[in-house]
């Protein structure tokens, strides 16, 4: 971590680099998981497509949500949800780093006549987009245009952004003023206060920065996150007081840090340096020896192994100091061997393997954690790197690319199915065409039309002549035929002139039955004529529909092949496009993997060089100690004792 010299004056600089590292880490207000469009779960869903996009959005499947919104936007825009689909899409674009597309959406919204709530959301995301690009003046202007319609949590984030913008602009007074509007219980208030305090210390305004950090160090920690923030604040305070050589204050704040927390090792290291600066070497040794019992993988523990024998020699135990130096060398050599193994593992692609085996659902990207890859030899050395925004952002980009390749593979697998569907439809169309074109009913249509004309002509004749008997039913015609046969039989019997046979009664009955039947047929003539007309009209409509169907079939026969034309070409075009995109994605994945690997190797080589420096210092201090032990003066003092 840093070199240890025997000169006590130089001891105050030994922990300064760790302070700088902490300041740089804590100044960033951006998180790995991006903030997305503000959407209320109580919104009424009036369009199912918007509801589907929200369904994926709330599952953190942002790519699926984007594709649904883009498809709706292109083919049939969602009108019934107002501007919410555009706000959601703009926020999702922003999360993917597509800041130009995001700004275009929000700028277009702001040119419309929209309500204050939508306007405030658009200004918020536009300001955040400018902030991410480092255009702080534009970001500040956009965020200050917001009124009072943002939800409380989002407004607190806005104030935190403004505070960070003022810090980047070199206006700490305005940053402090913006914090006054934050709720004292807000997590954003705690983070912004901490970031501002650290920034003020870094810029030389130490007292103002320490005042803010003291407020952060006194918060009531209700969960692990706040407890960690409290520890960080006290750690930064402790190291800042060490830098000022105010050892009493440094000790006070470093003692407030939890011994089991993530910052306990750095706290023990700093506590030792604070005691050492105060001249209390025994308490310094106590803190460092407690630290020296911990995992030597931690740089703070490695530095403590170097500080322990130095203080042991200072309190007058050079022999024990020599033993402790030798023990430190042994540990450093072991760590060097482990580091070499870790470096080889990274060079052989261990980081990429860890990144690909991280999640069951490739679309949902969560921060990489060491516990998910305990078998990886390099990750224990990279905890600080893994926690950095730079690495997590690069990791997210890698996972995004990896998921896109998964999507392309899925689409590529669908294309053969589309070709099969196209082939099956062609075949089905041809079979149906053959079956219809040979259907005898189509060829009988002309005969049926001729019959229709005959029926129409006969109807006109019946109507003009008012031929009642022409509309008699089959039963009535049979009855009429029977009556005619009876009349003929009566006439035949009368011609025989047989005096015994009297046919008068039969003749009267005939006239009665015939008159009744004829009267019935004549009475039903009008409704029967109307029914016949109706049926002929229906027949005409049926012939008209049949004619249209035949025309449509004829057109289908002619246009059928053309309707299938082009699809095969489009499918092959998409295959070539996906192949090209896969090649680009593979190249980008390799480049991103190399970038992540280079970050890991740089950190490992840094740790390796750090250990080498420790070893050099140990060997140098051992040589000085041996000279001291072998001097005549020292031997004389030993003899007197």
C-alpha positions in Angstrom: 0.0 0.0 0.0 2.8 2.5 0.9 6.4 2.4 2.1 7.3 2.5 5.8 10.4 4.4 6.8 12.1 4.5 10.1 11.8 8.3 10.3 8.8 9.1 12.6 8.1 12.3 10.7 7.4 10.3 7.6 4.8 8.1 9.3 2.1 10.6 8.8 2.1 10.0 5.0 1.8 6.2 5.2 -2.0 6.2 5.3 -2.6 9.2 2.9 -2.8 7.1 -0.2 -5.6 5.0 1.3 -7.5 8.3 2.0 -7.2 9.4 -1.6 -8.4 6.0 -2.8 -11.4 6.2 -0.5 -12.2 9.8 -1.7 -12.1 8.8 -5.3 -14.3 5.8 -4.7 -16.9 7.7 -2.8 -17.2 10.8 -5.0 -19.2 9.0 -7.6 -23.0 9.3 -7.2 -23.8 6.9 -10.0 -24.9 3.4 -9.2 -24.4 0.3 -11.3 -28.1 -0.2 -11.7 -29.5 2.8 -13.7 -32.4 4.9 -12.7 -35.3 4.3 -15.0 -38.5 6.1 -15.9 -40.8 6.9 -13.0 -43.9 4.8 -13.5 -46.6 4.2 -11.0 -47.9 0.7 -10.3 -51.3 2.2 -9.7 -51.6 3.5 -13.2 -54.7 2.3 -15.0 -53.6 0.1 -18.0 -55.8 1.1 -21.0 -53.6 -0.5 -23.6 -52.4 -4.1 -23.1 -49.2 -3.4 -25.1 -48.2 -0.8 -22.5 -49.1 -3.2 -19.7 -46.9 -5.8 -21.3 -44.0 -3.4 -21.4 -44.5 -2.5 -17.7 -44.7 -6.3 -16.9 -41.1 -6.7 -18.3 -40.0 -3.4 -16.8 -41.0 -4.4 -13.2 -39.1 -7.7 -13.7 -36.0 -5.6 -14.7 -36.2 -7.1 -18.2 -35.5 -3.8 -19.8 -34.5 -5.1 -23.2 -37.9 -6.9 -23.6 -39.7 -3.7 -22.4 -37.8 -1.6 -25.0 -38.6 -3.9 -27.9 -42.3 -3.9 -27.0 -42.4 -0.1 -26.8 -40.4 0.3 -30.1 -42.7 -2.1 -31.9 -45.8 -0.3 -30.7 -44.2 3.0 -31.6 -43.5 1.9 -35.2 -46.6 0.1 -36.1 -49.4 1.4 -34.0 -48.5 4.0 -31.3 -50.0 3.7 -27.9 -52.4 6.6 -27.6 -54.5 5.8 -24.5 -51.7 6.1 -22.0 -50.7 9.7 -22.7 -47.0 10.4 -22.7 -46.1 7.6 -20.2 -44.9 5.2 -22.9 -42.5 7.8 -24.3 -41.2 8.7 -20.8 -40.7 5.0 -20.0 -38.9 4.4 -23.4 -36.7 7.5 -22.8 -35.7 6.3 -19.4 -34.9 2.8 -20.7 -32.8 4.3 -23.5 -30.9 6.3 -20.9 -30.2 3.1 -18.9 -28.6 1.5 -21.9 -26.4 4.5 -22.5 -28.3 5.6 -25.6 -28.2 9.2 -24.4 -28.8 10.8 -27.8 -32.0 8.8 -28.3 -33.1 9.5 -24.8 -32.5 13.2 -25.1 -34.4 13.3 -28.4 -37.5 11.8 -26.8 -37.5 14.2 -23.8 -36.7 17.2 -25.9 -39.6 16.4 -28.2 -41.9 15.9 -25.2 -40.9 19.3 -23.8 -41.9 21.0 -27.1 -45.4 19.7 -26.7 -48.2 21.1 -24.6 -47.9 18.6 -21.7 -49.0 18.7 -18.0 -46.6 19.8 -15.3 -46.0 16.3 -14.0 -44.9 14.9 -17.4 -42.8 18.1 -18.0 -41.0 17.7 -14.7 -40.2 14.0 -15.4 -38.9 15.0 -18.8 -36.6 17.7 -17.4 -35.4 15.3 -14.7 -34.3 12.6 -17.2 -32.9 15.2 -19.6 -30.8 16.7 -16.8 -29.6 13.3 -15.7 -28.6 12.5 -19.3 -26.5 15.7 -19.5 -25.0 14.9 -16.1 -23.9 11.5 -17.3 -22.2 13.1 -20.3 -20.4 15.6 -18.1 -22.4 18.6 -19.5 -22.9 20.1 -16.0 -24.2 23.5 -17.0 -27.0 22.0 -19.1 -27.7 19.4 -16.4 -28.0 22.1 -13.8 -30.3 24.2 -16.0 -32.6 21.3 -16.7 -32.8 20.1 -13.1 -33.5 23.6 -11.8 -36.5 23.9 -14.1 -38.4 21.2 -12.2 -41.3 22.3 -10.1 -42.8 20.2 -7.3 -44.5 17.3 -8.9 -41.7 14.7 -8.7 -42.2 11.9 -6.1 -40.3 12.5 -2.9 -37.6 9.9 -3.5 -37.0 11.1 -7.1 -36.8 14.8 -5.9 -34.2 13.8 -3.3 -32.2 12.2 -6.0 -32.5 15.4 -8.0 -31.2 17.5 -5.1 -28.3 15.0 -4.7 -27.5 15.3 -8.4 -27.5 19.1 -8.1 -25.1 18.9 -5.2 -22.7 16.8 -7.2 -23.0 19.1 -10.2 -22.1 22.1 -8.0 -19.1 20.1 -6.7 -17.9 19.5 -10.3 -18.4 23.2 -11.0 -16.3 24.1 -8.0 -19.3 25.7 -6.1 -19.3 23.9 -2.7 -21.4 26.6 -1.1 -24.3 25.9 -3.5 -23.8 22.2 -2.9 -24.2 22.7 0.8 -27.3 24.9 0.2 -28.9 22.2 -1.9 -28.5 19.7 0.9 -30.6 21.8 3.3 -33.7 20.9 1.3 -33.2 17.2 1.8 -35.1 15.3 4.5 -32.8 14.6 7.4 -34.0 10.9 7.3 -33.3 10.5 3.6 -30.6 8.1 2.5 -29.8 10.6 -0.3 -29.1 13.2 2.4 -26.6 10.9 4.0 -24.8 10.0 0.8 -24.8 13.6 -0.5 -23.5 14.9 2.8 -20.8 12.3 2.9 -19.7 12.9 -0.7 -19.6 16.6 -0.1 -17.6 16.3 3.0 -15.0 14.1 1.3 -14.9 16.6 -1.7 -14.3 19.5 0.6 -11.5 17.8 2.4 -9.9 16.9 -1.0 -10.2 20.5 -2.2 -8.5 21.8 1.0 -11.6 23.0 2.9 -10.8 20.5 5.6 -12.8 21.9 8.5 -16.0 22.3 6.5 -15.6 18.8 5.2 -15.0 17.4 8.6 -18.1 19.0 9.9 -20.2 17.3 7.3 -18.5 14.0 7.9 -19.1 14.2 11.6 -22.9 14.5 10.8 -22.6 11.3 8.7 -20.6 9.6 11.4 -23.3 10.2 13.9 -26.3 8.8 12.0 -28.4 6.1 13.6 -27.6 2.9 11.6 -30.9 1.0 11.1 -29.4 -1.4 8.5 -26.1 -2.6 7.0 -26.0 0.0 4.3 -26.3 2.9 6.8 -23.8 1.2 9.2 -21.3 0.9 6.3 -21.8 4.6 5.4 -21.3 5.5 9.1 -18.1 3.5 9.2 -16.8 5.1 6.0 -17.5 8.6 7.3 -15.6 7.9 10.6 -12.8 6.2 8.6 -12.4 9.3 6.3 -12.5 11.5 9.4 -9.8 9.5 11.1 -7.5 9.6 8.2 -8.1 13.3 7.6 -7.1 14.0 11.2 -4.0 11.7 10.8 -3.0 13.9 7.9 -3.4 17.0 10.1 -1.4 15.1 12.9 -4.4 15.5 15.2 -3.9 12.1 16.7 -6.4 12.4 19.5 -9.3 13.2 17.1 -8.1 10.5 14.7 -8.2 7.9 17.5 -11.6 9.0 18.6 -13.2 8.5 15.2 -11.4 5.4 14.2 -12.5 3.7 17.4 -16.1 4.2 16.4 -15.8 1.9 13.5 -17.1 -1.7 13.9 -14.5 -4.4 14.3 -16.5 -6.8 12.2 -17.4 -4.3 9.5 -16.0 -4.1 5.9 -13.8 -1.1 6.9 -12.4 -2.6 10.2 -9.0 -3.6 8.7 -8.4 -0.1 7.4 -9.6 1.3 10.7 -7.2 -0.8 12.7 -4.3 0.2 10.4 -5.2 3.9 10.8 -5.6 3.5 14.5 -2.1 2.1 14.8 -0.7 5.0 12.8 -2.6 7.5 15.0 -1.2 5.9 18.2 2.3 5.8 16.6 2.1 9.5 15.7 1.1 10.2 19.3 4.1 8.3 20.5 2.0 5.5 22.1 3.8 2.6 20.4 2.4 -0.1 22.7 -1.2 0.8 21.7 -0.1 1.0 18.1 1.3 -2.5 18.4 -1.9 -3.7 20.0 -4.0 -2.4 17.1 -1.6 -3.7 14.4 -1.1 -7.2 16.0 -4.9 -7.6 16.1 -4.9 -6.7 12.4 -2.0 -9.0 11.7 -4.0 -12.0 12.9 -6.4 -11.5 10.0 -6.3 -12.7 6.4 -3.0 -11.6 4.8 -4.8 -11.3 1.5 -6.0 -7.8 2.6 -3.5 -5.0 1.8 -4.1 -3.4 5.2 -3.0 -6.7 6.9 0.1 -6.8 4.7 1.0 -3.3 5.7 0.5 -4.1 9.3 2.9 -7.0 9.0 5.5 -4.4 8.1 4.5 -1.9 10.7 4.5 -4.4 13.6 8.3 -5.2 13.7 9.1 -1.5 13.2 7.1 -0.6 16.4 8.5 -3.7 18.2 12.0 -2.4 17.5 10.9 1.1 18.6 9.7 -0.2 22.0 13.1 -1.8 22.5 12.7 -5.5 21.4 14.9 -5.8 18.3 15.2 -9.5 18.5 11.5 -10.0 18.4 11.4 -7.4 15.7 13.8 -9.5 13.6 11.6 -12.6 14.0 8.5 -10.6 13.0 10.3 -9.2 9.9 11.2 -12.8 8.9 7.6 -13.9 9.4 6.4 -10.9 7.3 8.8 -12.0 4.5 7.4 -15.6 4.7 3.8 -14.3 4.4 4.8 -11.9 1.5 6.3 -14.8 -0.4 3.2 -16.9 0.1 1.1 -14.1 -1.2 3.4 -13.6 -4.1 2.9 -17.2 -5.1 -0.9 -16.9 -4.7 -0.8 -13.8 -6.8 1.1 -15.4 -9.6 -1.4 -18.3 -9.6 -4.2 -15.7 -9.7 -2.6 -13.8 -12.6 -2.2 -17.0 -14.6 -5.8 -17.8 -14.0 -6.9 -14.4 -15.3 -4.6 -14.7 -18.3 -6.3 -18.0 -19.1 -9.8 -16.5 -19.1 -11.0 -17.0 -15.5 -12.7 -13.6 -15.4 -14.8 -14.2 -18.5 -15.9 -17.6 -17.2 -17.1 -16.0 -13.9 -18.9 -13.3 -15.9 -20.8 -15.8 -18.0 -21.8 -18.1 -15.1 -23.4 -15.4 -13.0 -27.2 -15.5 -13.6 -30.0 -17.9 -14.3 -31.8 -15.2 -16.3 -29.4 -13.5 -18.7 -31.6 -10.5 -19.2 -31.6 -9.6 -15.5 -28.3 -8.1 -14.6 -27.2 -7.9 -11.0 -23.9 -6.7 -9.6 -21.1 -9.3 -9.6 -20.4 -10.6 -6.2 -17.4 -12.7 -5.0 -19.6 -15.2 -3.2 -21.1 -16.2 -6.5 -17.7 -17.5 -7.7 -15.8 -18.7 -4.6 -13.8 -21.2 -6.7 -12.2 -18.3 -8.7 -8.6 -17.8 -7.6 -8.4 -14.1 -8.7 -11.6 -12.6 -7.3 -10.5 -12.4 -3.6 -7.8 -10.1 -4.7 -10.2 -7.9 -6.7 -12.8 -7.0 -4.1 -12.0 -3.3 -4.3 -12.0 -3.4 -8.2 -15.3 -5.3 -8.2 -17.0 -2.8 -6.0 -15.9 0.1 -8.2 -18.4 1.8 -10.5 -16.0 1.5 -13.5 -15.8 -2.2 -13.2 -19.5 -2.8 -12.6 -20.3 -0.6 -15.5 -17.9 -2.5 -17.8 -19.4 -5.8 -16.4 -22.9 -4.6 -17.2 -21.9 -3.8 -20.7 -20.4 -7.3 -21.1 -23.6 -8.9 -19.8 -25.7 -6.8 -22.1 -23.6 -7.9 -25.1 -23.8 -11.5 -23.9 -27.6 -11.3 -23.6 -27.9 -9.7 -27.1 -26.0 -12.6 -28.5 -28.4 -14.9 -26.7 -31.3 -13.0 -28.3 -29.7 -13.3 -31.8 -29.2 -17.0 -31.3 -32.9 -17.3 -30.4 -33.9 -15.4 -33.5 -31.5 -17.4 -35.7 -33.1 -20.6 -34.4 -36.5 -19.2 -35.4 -35.6 -18.6 -39.1 -35.6 -22.3 -40.2 -39.1 -22.6 -38.6 -40.2 -19.6 -40.7 -38.8 -21.3 -43.8 -40.7 -24.5 -42.9 -43.9 -22.5 -42.4 -43.4 -20.8 -45.8 -42.8 -24.1 -47.5 -45.8 -25.7 -45.8 -48.1 -22.8 -46.8 -47.0 -23.0 -50.4 -47.7 -26.7 -50.4 -51.1 -26.3 -48.7 -52.0 -23.5 -51.2 -51.1 -25.8 -54.2 -53.1 -28.7 -52.8 -56.1 -26.5 -52.2 -55.8 -25.0 -55.7 -55.8 -28.4 -57.3 -58.8 -29.5 -55.2 -60.8 -26.3 -56.1 -59.9 -26.1 -59.7 -61.1 -29.6 -60.3 -64.4 -29.2 -58.4 -67.3 -30.0 -60.8 -69.5 -27.5 -59.1 -67.6 -24.7 -60.6 -68.3 -26.1 -64.1 -72.0 -26.5 -63.4 -72.4 -22.8 -62.6 -73.2 -21.9 -66.2 -76.1 -24.5 -66.3 -77.4 -23.2 -63.1 -77.4 -19.6 -64.5 -79.5 -20.8 -67.5 -81.9 -22.5 -65.1 -82.2 -19.3 -63.2 -83.2 -17.4 -66.3 -85.8 -19.9 -67.1 -87.3 -19.6 -63.6 -87.3 -15.8 -63.8 -89.1 -16.0 -67.2 -91.7 -18.5 -65.9 -92.3 -16.2 -62.8 -92.9 -13.2 -65.1 -95.4 -15.3 -67.2 -97.3 -16.5 -64.1 -97.4 -13.0 -62.7 -98.6 -11.5 -66.0 -101.2 -14.1 -66.6 -102.1 -14.5 -62.9 -101.9 -18.2 -63.4 -103.0 -19.4 -60.0 -102.7 -23.1 -60.7 -99.1 -22.6 -61.7 -98.3 -22.0 -58.0 -100.3 -24.9 -56.6 -98.4 -27.3 -54.4 -97.6 -30.9 -55.4 -100.4 -32.2 -53.2 -102.9 -29.8 -54.6 -101.9 -30.8 -58.2 -102.4 -34.4 -57.3 -105.8 -33.6 -55.8 -106.8 -31.7 -59.0 -105.7 -34.7 -61.1 -107.8 -37.0 -59.0 -110.8 -34.7 -59.3 -110.4 -34.6 -63.1 -110.2 -38.3 -63.2 -113.5 -38.5 -61.2 -115.1 -36.0 -63.6 -114.1 -38.1 -66.5 -115.5 -41.3 -64.9 -118.8 -39.6 -64.3 -119.0 -38.5 -67.9 -118.2 -42.1 -69.0 -120.9 -43.5 -66.8 -123.5 -40.9 -68.1 -122.7 -41.9 -71.7 -123.9 -45.5 -71.0 -127.4 -44.1 -70.2 -128.1 -46.7 -67.5 -131.5 -45.8 -65.9 -130.5 -47.6 -62.7 -127.5 -45.4 -62.0 -128.2 -41.9 -60.7 -125.0 -39.7 -60.7 -126.5 -36.4 -59.7 -125.2 -36.7 -56.1 -121.7 -37.5 -57.3 -121.7 -34.6 -59.7 -122.6 -32.2 -56.9 -119.9 -33.5 -54.6 -117.4 -33.2 -57.4 -118.3 -29.5 -58.0 -118.1 -28.9 -54.3 -114.7 -30.4 -53.8 -113.3 -28.9 -57.0 -114.7 -25.4 -56.0 -113.1 -25.7 -52.5 -109.7 -26.7 -53.8 -109.7 -24.1 -56.5 -110.8 -21.4 -54.0 -107.9 -22.4 -51.7 -105.3 -22.3 -54.5 -106.7 -18.9 -55.6 -106.7 -17.5 -52.1 -103.0 -18.5 -51.5 -101.9 -17.2 -54.9 -100.8 -13.7 -53.7 -98.6 -14.9 -50.7 -97.2 -17.8 -52.9 -96.3 -15.3 -55.6 -94.6 -13.1 -53.0 -92.7 -16.1 -51.6 -91.6 -17.2 -55.1 -90.4 -13.7 -55.8 -88.4 -13.6 -52.5 -86.8 -17.0 -53.2 -85.8 -15.9 -56.8 -84.2 -12.8 -55.3 -82.3 -14.9 -52.8 -81.2 -17.2 -55.6 -80.0 -14.1 -57.6 -78.0 -13.0 -54.5 -76.5 -16.4 -54.2 -75.5 -16.5 -57.8 -73.9 -13.0 -57.4 -71.9 -14.1 -54.3 -70.9 -17.3 -56.1 -69.7 -15.2 -59.0 -67.7 -13.0 -56.8 -66.2 -16.1 -55.1 -65.3 -17.5 -58.5 -63.7 -14.2 -59.5 -61.7 -14.2 -56.2 -60.6 -17.7 -56.7 -59.5 -16.9 -60.2 -57.5 -14.0 -58.9 -56.0 -16.1 -56.1 -54.9 -18.6 -58.7 -53.1 -15.9 -60.6 -51.8 -13.9 -57.6 -51.1 -16.9 -55.3 -47.5 -17.4 -56.4 -46.8 -13.7 -56.1 -48.0 -13.6 -52.5 -45.2 -16.0 -51.5 -42.6 -14.2 -53.5 -40.0 -12.2 -51.5 -40.3 -14.0 -48.2 -37.6 -16.4 -48.8 -35.3 -13.6 -49.8 -36.2 -11.6 -46.7 -35.5 -14.7 -44.5 -32.1 -15.2 -46.1 -31.4 -11.5 -45.7 -32.1 -11.7 -42.0 -29.9 -14.8 -41.8 -27.0 -12.8 -43.3 -27.8 -9.8 -41.1 -27.8 -12.0 -37.9 -24.6 -13.7 -39.0 -23.0 -10.2 -39.4 -24.3 -9.0 -36.1 -23.1 -12.2 -34.4 -19.6 -11.5 -35.8 -19.7 -8.0 -34.5 -21.0 -9.1 -31.1 -18.3 -11.8 -30.8 -15.7 -9.2 -31.6 -17.2 -6.8 -29.0 -17.5 -9.5 -26.4 -13.9 -10.4 -26.9 -12.8 -6.8 -26.7 -15.0 -6.2 -23.5 -13.6 -9.4 -22.0 -10.1 -8.2 -22.7 -10.9 -4.9 -21.2 -12.2 -6.5 -18.0 -9.2 -8.8 -18.0 -6.8 -5.9 -18.4 -8.5 -4.1 -15.4 -8.1 -7.2 -13.3 -4.5 -7.8 -14.4 -3.6 -4.2 -13.7 -5.0 -4.5 -10.2 -3.2 -7.8 -9.6 0.1 -6.4 -10.9 -0.4 -3.4 -8.7 -0.9 -5.8 -5.7 2.2 -7.7 -6.9 4.3 -4.6 -7.1 3.0 -3.5 -3.7 4.2 -6.8 -2.2 7.5 -6.4 -3.9 7.8 -3.0 -2.3 7.0 -4.4 1.1 9.6 -7.1 0.6 12.2 -4.6 -0.3 11.4 -2.5 2.8 11.5 -5.6 5.0 14.9 -6.6 3.6 16.2 -3.0 4.0 14.9 -2.8 7.6 16.3 -6.2 8.4 19.7 -5.1 7.2 19.5 -2.0 9.4 18.4 -4.0 12.3 21.2 -6.5 11.9 23.7 -3.7 11.7 22.2 -2.4 14.9 22.4 -5.7 16.6 26.0 -6.3 15.6 27.4 -2.9 16.6 29.8 -2.8 19.5 27.7 -0.2 21.3 24.8 -2.5 21.3 26.8 -5.5 22.4 28.2 -3.4 25.2 24.7 -2.4 26.3 23.7 -6.0 26.2 26.7 -7.0 28.4 25.8 -4.4 31.0 22.3 -5.7 31.1 
